[in-house]
Amino acid sequence: MKVTTTDYIKLHFIVFLFGFTAILGKLISLPSVEMVFYRTLLAAIGMAALIYFKKEKFTVDSSADFWKLLGTGFLVALHWLTFFGSGRISNPSVSLVGFATCSFWAAIIEPLAKRKKIKPLEVGLGAAVLIGLIVIFSFDFRYPLGLALGIASGLTAAIFSVINSKLVTRISSYTITLYEMSAACLGIALIFPVYRIYNAGEPLQLIPVWKDWIYLALLGWLCSVYAYSQMVNLTLKLSVFFIQLALNLEPVYGMVFALLIFGKQEVMGWNFYAGTAIIIGAVALYPALKNKYKHHFNSPLQ
């Protein structure tokens, strides 16, 4: 399927929405695990309603695909848990740098899954993005466990994105999102007992205040139902690697949003502009390089 300018615009709008989740997460009073539980719950309900009104299929034809969808949903839950866990035991900078490895992992996993050659150029661009994030956050290695969890979040994101890119060729992106958000919600609920032990037996905070419901609705319906399903749909046209590469602009958008919405007046340091230039350069170069070396990018595994 031919890639259009509209597809690139849609991708960056999705990255824009994902960047906005950091702002919503800051506005919501619930702890991160309870917040993700409600995010996935509302996303599943919203997607079910959308499928009903659009008169699309709720079911999948293959039992094998059903179990793949549920397993992928658990993987999505693990991705969010490792990402937020990384930020909790270290800081958001460490979790974002770890997550930035997703494009590097995608450069390795996607070709193997689709029986194509691993492309050194993609691996190099993925590494360049990671360097850009390191420059932005002036990263240091004081938090090895936080970094490990962040890398795990990047790895799981690459894996479920590759799985979805294959499932979407025979299952609607809406159906994929419904099953995976439902499974992710179930997965979060199943770890609640372990989570309580981790929190020294503290009770779960499952009663949102009225403002939380507004922000959770935006998080679940706009940033999950729309953004996640459209991202899955884009894998029909764009490579998982390029989508993951573009998603590394998320912290850049998030930091700009924080500056605008929360009124932080300080000027960003040189590292922010230098790192951002590296990331934008890698994202912008990929379509041009892919077009120039089209045969190389499409070559099968030998």
LINZI-V957097 format. One record per run of one state. SS is the DSSP state (alpha for helix, beta for strand, coil for the rest). FROM is the first residue (numbers start at 0). TO is the last residue. If there is no record, write none. Layout:
# LINZI-V957097
{{SS,FROM,TO} {SS,FROM,TO}}
This chain:
# LINZI-V957097
{{coil,0,3} {alpha,4,26} {coil,27,30} {alpha,31,52} {coil,53,61} {alpha,62,88} {coil,89,90} {alpha,91,98} {coil,99,100} {alpha,101,112} {coil,113,114} {beta,115,115} {coil,116,118} {alpha,119,136} {coil,137,142} {alpha,143,166} {coil,167,171} {alpha,172,189} {coil,190,190} {alpha,191,197} {coil,198,208} {alpha,209,233} {coil,234,238} {alpha,239,246} {coil,247,248} {alpha,249,260} {coil,261,268} {alpha,269,291} {coil,292,292} {alpha,293,296} {coil,297,298} {beta,299,299} {coil,300,301}}
